[in-house]
Amino acid sequence: MTSRSIRPGDSALAARLRREIRGAVLFDAASRGRYSTDASIYQIEPIGVVVPQTEEDALAAFRIAVDEGVPVLPRGGGTSQCGQTVGAALVIDHSKHLDRIVSFDKEGRTAAVQPGVVLDKLNAFLKPHGLWYPVDVSTSAQATLGGMAGNNSCGSRSIRYGNMVHNVRGIDAVLADGAEFSFGAVPGDLNRLEGPAGYQELVRKIRGIALREAEEIEHRVSKLLRRVGGYNLDMLSGESFNMAHLLVGSEGTLAYSRRIHLNLSPLPKHKTLGVCHFPAFHKAMESAQHIVKLAPVAVELVDRTMIGLARSNPAFRATVERSIHGDPDAILLVEFTGDDRDEQLRKLKQLVELMGDFGLPGGVVEITDAAQQRDVWEVRKAGLNIMMSMKGDGKPVSFIEDCAVPLEHLAEYTERLTRVFEKHGTRGTWYAHASVGCLHVRPILDMRRDGAQKMRAIAEEAAEMVKQYKGSYSGEHGDGLVRSEWVEPFFGPKLTRAFGEIKDLFDPKGLMNPGKIVRPSKQDDRSLFRYQPGYKTIPINTVLDWSEHGGLDKAVEMCNNNGHCRKFDAGTMCPSYRATRDEQHLTRGRANTLRLALSGQLGSEAMASDEVHAALDLCVSCKGCKRECPTGVDMAKMKVEFLHHYRQRHALSIMERLVAYLPRYAPWVARWGWVMNLRDQVPGFAVLSEWLLGFSSKRGFPKWRSDFFREDMTGPAPRETGVPITAERECVLLVDTFNRYFEPENARAALAVLQAAGYRVHLPQPGGRPLCCGRTFLASGLVDEAKAEARRTIEALRPYVERGVPVVGLEPSCLLGLRDEFLSMLPGADTGKLSLNAFLFEEFLAGEHAAGRLRLDLKPLPQKKALLHGHCHQKAFAVMPAVHKALELVPGLEVEAIEASCCGMAGAFGYEAAHYDVSMKMAELSLLPRVRKAGAGDLIVADGTSCRHQIHDGAGRAAVHVARVLEQALAGQV
């Protein structure tokens, strides 16, 4: 072992790791900063980070660290709320490559996984086999099985299935001395124990400690299901036991887990859900102990604060309105499951009767539809992030959120704790596991100011209460940095010494995730906080409006590191992470990078640095995070702000200038478009454009059209419908640069459809050149140029907007900029009016149809099916339902949405040689494979110009705009 001092970023250690392993070795300041935080209040800079490609790489990194005397910190999703996954150690990130399901036995209902397997991925694999892994944590989309085992995770349905420790059958692990053991079941007669001599000796010593402390265990360890503090010594005191259960919940402090062996459960065939409404929070808490007697699988609390925040979130608003009636102070989500559907329906009726007995007739919204149940659970699963969407410095802080008490004391405990919060000038947010007496309560504290002092005072009073009720201080999320200090007060000095003895048997040099569970720091040691004493941000003059959050720094700090952006579901967020699996190219990673830059932790000039630029480079500005991140982090807007400052020190390349100024020179170049089109016609020109300019030679350019759209060539007047043309029968058609010069048939189709429906269509002609939304300028950080375009547009459209005439656009990223970026660039009354009056073509038609004003006679098409790919901004602004409705106006047309994230083209992004490969990788995740499977007679519909080009380039299929489909249906032609 080395005797030299090793500090964060140690170059010699990094060099050794690069020589001896194949994985990524990340020792730069920005990477260390991104791994210095998790979802807790703490920030500790690691020595460095390794992202191993194989198990052999991981073990090699582990052994190198031990040899060098460097602590080791295994990490999965990095979503810990208690600080388990931060430390001054070598971080080994399993989540990118060590994510294989190693073995599966359907009949035996078992599986073995590498530690980086995400729970949702495992359950997606198991579902066709009628099985699942039932420790259903709310972070299932990003939580890894290794992290769940280290944490002894629980989940909403633990009342039926138990905790992680009840569902792990074995762990293959490596000790700090290099010994590799398979931890598993131990027979009552230790003479029959098999395995290496070192393992047998370890088992005997641990068993001896458990027997020696049996009386203390009986006296000190809570009898509640929800108890995850300390080491699981109580589970090793029976005649036979499982040594893996000691590693579960040990937070990586005892051994390095290579593989985890799991017990699986049958998927229930039928589910019913009752949403129980309570006019008073206390009444809900009183009722939980009676509701559990109906044998539900879950009883989950959602309080008034969370309901209100969910209502204000566009992603959850519709679900809340459908499932929660009136203005309850709290709701309980009560789920019943089983193989007999009638039995589950009977239990739901019993729940209704019980609520009537409580004096709350009609207090249950009964949900039997599977899709609606899923939507309700998604709101509940997003509970923490929804809570963290509170704006301002005060945030709900995790430190007593896992206290569990017997159900008969739950109402009294919550009432008393509420008084404690009031005493200290704050309030708490409440949600989670009422079924087992474990509520996630978080007092709202400002950790920059007096939060640490209040945290200490509240923690001490809460601890005394939990002791009185014989509860558990750590009921689900583990100990980590925030609760390890409380191990001794609850387990007593004897068991605390026993835990230390166990730690020393496994890890005598103290290199395995030190400072957690055993020999911890104080929870309120501010030197370990994310916001340490003296924390401040560098003043900068922002070019966009951040007043909604109180400044750019506060908007960036909305990211709570919960990692929901690591998900791989049907949503959009985060396409660059899905393609790369790198923390750097993740919404969370970017937010952390910006926070470090804004606070000077990456240098005084970091907001114009190449390090921050690299983190934002693959952000395609999809705005998936704006909608899907429950805290509303808008990374696309943050990228624009950063690029503005970056451009003050870094000039545009020729390629970037050509893209940015396209709307300005397009009117003149279009007259000589055939010259521009030579790039893809003359051999060698495409390669030359890559060499000179940076445009990928693997793609063709959009074709300049000589028949580009002109306002003075608009075709026939609107047909006679018998309806007087008023503001309700007229609209403005705003034709963007791309549909004007490259695909004018889309603009002509939209005009034809609108006129056929009897609308007088205005085509603004401001003089000089056509209007522009400024999108290309924003993408390059030229915000002042974008503002100039925005002012022109607002001024030209003002006469129409003042009369209430709708402004209709075709290109999602352009039109929706009027509802988004315009408000950030030029906040004011005129911009606000325009934003409320701007609609995508399909939105306008769907709205008119819903209002009974649409007069559009459409005929069936030869094609009977349309595969629809939604533009990222259509998804972010909830426009996709309108696209469906517009297409469904065509008689007999079946519409199927392609479940895909970003297409990867993202304006000019996919045309750049430096981005071509990652662009295609994004598209190949789901979009292109689905398009290739489409029938020859199926329509492929995509409203985004970039999306259409990506589909053509990657799948060889022509995709069309909705306007083209409706135009064809006017005449019933292909």
Beta strands, then each sheet from edge to edge (+ up, - down):
strand 1: 24-26
strand 2: 48-51
strand 3: 72-75
strand 4: 90-93
strand 5: 101-105
strand 6: 110-113
strand 7: 131-132
strand 8: 168-174
strand 9: 180-183
strand 10: 185-186
strand 11: 241-242
strand 12: 256-263
strand 13: 265-266
strand 14: 270-278
strand 15: 298-303
strand 16: 330-338
strand 17: 364-367
strand 18: 395-396
strand 19: 428-433
strand 20: 438-445
strand 21: 730-734
strand 22: 760-762
strand 23: 807-809
strand 24: 838-840
strand 25: 865-869
strand 26: 894-897
strand 27: 939-942
sheet 1: 1+ 2- 4- 3-
sheet 2: 5+ 6- 12+ 8- 9+
sheet 3: 7+ 13-
sheet 4: 10+ 11-
sheet 5: 17+ 14- 16+ 15- 19+ 20- 18+
sheet 6: 22+ 21+ 23+ 24+
sheet 7: 26+ 25+ 27+
end
